[in-house]
Amino acid sequence: MRYFLDTEFNGFGGDLISIALVPEDEAVEPFYEAVACSDPTPWVAEHVLPVLATRSLTRGELADRFAHYLIDDERPLLVADWPEDIAHALRLLITGPGQMVPIRSIRFELVDPGIMGPGVPGAVPHNAFHDAVALRAMVLAYERRVGVVPAR
């Protein structure tokens, strides 16, 4: 299944704050979790932290929940519109030197929203869940418009 991925992080190159996976199939429950951000940049403190809408987990708890969410999907495809979202998802799998959470397999696709045309901003800007919902809507609308059959 395809999942639309978005993350929020503490400034350019900063630590992960929240991550969302919104399935293509609206009947499947989405994934949205966060970790504590102890030293946010001023921009993050003003725009991201006030709209988190979930309690913070430890990084280990988040990694376990992330892997558990995807473990039963034989071929999950995570679609993102920014390279750092993919990097944060991959780093979340790493739990220590030479260790990672159990995951059957995982694939990623990076899309360029500039090519797809104007999208609708998320209902709550800078909230990973709402941004992932908006990404799903934009990608699916684009695919319908141009007759693209998504790779599965």
N, C-alpha and C positions, 0 to 999 in steps of 0.2 A: 504494500500500500504506500501511497505517497503521503508524506506529512510535511506541512509547511512550517519552517523553522524560523524563529526569531529569538534574539538574545538582547539583553541590555547589559552593558559593562561599564566599568568605572573609567570613563575617558578613553581616548585613543590608546589601544594596546593594553588597557586596564583589565583588572580581574572581572570575572563573570559575576553578575548580580542576579539575573533571572533568565530563564529559558522557557520557551513554549514550543510545543509541537501540536499543530492543528491538522488532524487527518483530513484527507480529501473527502472521505465518507463522513458526512455530518452526523450519522448515527453512532459513530465511534467517539468515545469520550476523549477530549483533548488532554494534553499534559502541560501543566504550568507550575513551576516551582522557582524558589529564590534562595539565595544564600545571603548572609549578612554582609554588609558593606561598612566596614568600620571607619574608613577614612575617605568618604566620597569627595570627588571634585565638586566645586561650587555648582557647576551646571547639573551634575547628577543629583546633588542634594535638592536642587530646586525643581527639576523636571522628571526624574526617574523614581526616586524613593517615595515621593508622595502618592504615586499611582501604582505601587507594587501589587496591592490587593491580595497578598498571600503572606503567610508567616515565613520567616527565614528558617532554613534547615542548615545543618552542617554540610560541608562539601561532600563528605562521605555519604550522608543520607541522600543528598541530591543525586550523586552518582548511582547509588543503588536503585533509587526510584526511576531514574532515567533508563537504566539498563532493564529493569523489570518491566517498564512500560513497553519496550520494544522487543523483549525476548521471544515472544510467541509469534512474531511476524518473521517469516522466513526470508523476506527480501524487502526490508524497509528502505524507502527512498526519501531522504530528507532534502527538501527544496528550500534554498535560501536566496536572498537577494543581496547579500553582502558576505565577502570572504571570511570576515572575522566571526560571523555567526557559525560557520562550519568549523573554524578553528576552535571556538569555545566548546562546541559539541564534542569534538574529538578529544580535546584536553580533559573534558569531564569523564571520559572513559578511563583515563589513567589514574590509578589509585596509589601508585608508589613506583619505585625503581623496578622496572621489569614486570609490573603488575597492572592489570586492568580489570574492570568489571566484566562479568561474563556477558557476551553478546554474540548471537549466532552469526550475523553478518550485518553490514550497514553500507549503504551507498549514499552519495551526495550529488546534488545537481545545483549549480549556481546559475541563476537567471539574472538578466539585466533588465530591470524595470523600465529603463529609458528606451529600450527597443520595443517594449510591449505597449507603450503609450501611457497616458496619465492614469494613475490608479487612484483609488479612494483612500484617503488617510485612515488609519485605525481610529476606532471610536474613542479610544483613550490614547493619545499620542505618547510615545516612549514607554508603553506597556507592552512587553513581549507578546503576551497572549493576543491583545487586540491588533498588534502589528502583524502577527502571523495570520490572523483571520483575514485582514486586509490583503495580505500577500496571496492567500488562497483565492480570494475573490478576483484579484487582478489576473493571476495566472489562468484560472479557469475561464474568465471572460475573454482573455486573449486567445486561448486555444479554441474556444467556440467561434470567435470572430474569424480566425484564419484557417479553421478546419484542421488544426493539429491534433493528431492522436498521440497522447502522452506515452512516453516509454515507461514500461512497468517493470 
